[in-house]
Amino acid sequence: MIQQPFFTIAIPVTKEKFFREALESAVNQLFHDYEIIVVNNSADELLKIKIREIVDEFNFKQLIYFENEIQKDVIENWNYCLSLARG
């Protein structure tokens, strides 16, 4: 049985600017009972690839990555992030 995390850090992302820094900050928390949910909401295929590459740089088992097929509006994407949270 997979243990439910205490809390979730949700990161909806559409651009790579500041994304690596945000992810580094989330990964480097001292408390370890959490998950990170990243939802790639970019409409641009090259940006999707760059965001995916940044995620792949991190070897963090609590990092869960999703990619939208089509770009959602900001609120819809944020609500989608929250719906995936288990913490």
C-alpha positions in Angstrom: 0.0 0.0 0.0 1.4 3.4 -1.0 1.4 5.8 1.9 -0.5 9.1 1.4 1.9 12.1 1.6 1.4 14.7 4.3 1.2 17.5 1.8 1.5 18.3 -1.9 3.5 21.0 -3.7 1.7 21.6 -7.0 3.5 23.3 -9.8 1.5 24.2 -12.9 4.1 25.3 -15.5 3.8 26.8 -19.0 7.3 28.4 -19.3 10.8 27.3 -18.4 11.8 30.6 -16.8 12.2 30.1 -13.1 10.9 26.5 -13.3 14.2 24.9 -12.4 14.6 27.2 -9.4 11.0 26.4 -8.2 11.6 22.7 -8.6 15.0 22.9 -6.8 13.3 24.7 -3.9 10.5 22.1 -3.7 13.0 19.1 -3.8 15.2 20.6 -1.1 12.7 20.7 1.6 13.9 19.4 5.0 10.5 17.6 5.6 10.3 14.5 3.5 6.7 13.3 3.7 5.4 15.2 0.7 4.9 14.9 -3.1 5.5 17.3 -5.9 3.1 17.4 -8.8 4.2 19.1 -12.0 1.7 19.7 -14.7 3.2 20.8 -18.0 0.6 23.1 -19.6 2.7 24.6 -22.4 1.2 25.0 -25.8 4.6 25.1 -27.5 6.1 21.7 -28.2 9.7 22.9 -27.8 8.8 24.4 -24.4 7.1 21.1 -23.4 10.4 19.3 -24.3 12.5 21.8 -22.3 10.2 21.5 -19.2 10.3 17.7 -19.5 14.1 17.8 -19.7 14.3 19.9 -16.5 12.0 17.4 -14.7 14.2 14.5 -15.9 17.3 16.2 -14.3 15.8 15.5 -10.8 16.0 12.0 -9.3 13.2 12.5 -6.8 10.8 9.6 -6.3 8.0 11.9 -4.9 8.0 13.9 -8.1 5.0 13.1 -10.3 4.9 14.6 -13.8 1.9 15.2 -16.0 1.6 16.8 -19.4 -1.6 18.3 -20.9 -2.3 17.4 -24.5 -3.8 20.8 -25.1 -3.2 24.0 -23.1 -5.9 24.7 -20.4 -6.6 28.1 -19.1 -4.8 29.1 -15.9 -7.7 28.4 -13.5 -8.6 25.1 -15.2 -5.0 23.9 -15.0 -4.5 25.0 -11.4 -7.7 23.1 -10.5 -6.4 20.1 -12.4 -3.1 20.2 -10.3 -5.1 20.3 -7.1 -7.3 17.4 -8.2 -4.1 15.3 -8.6 -2.9 16.1 -5.1 -3.0 13.3 -2.5 -1.5 15.3 0.4 
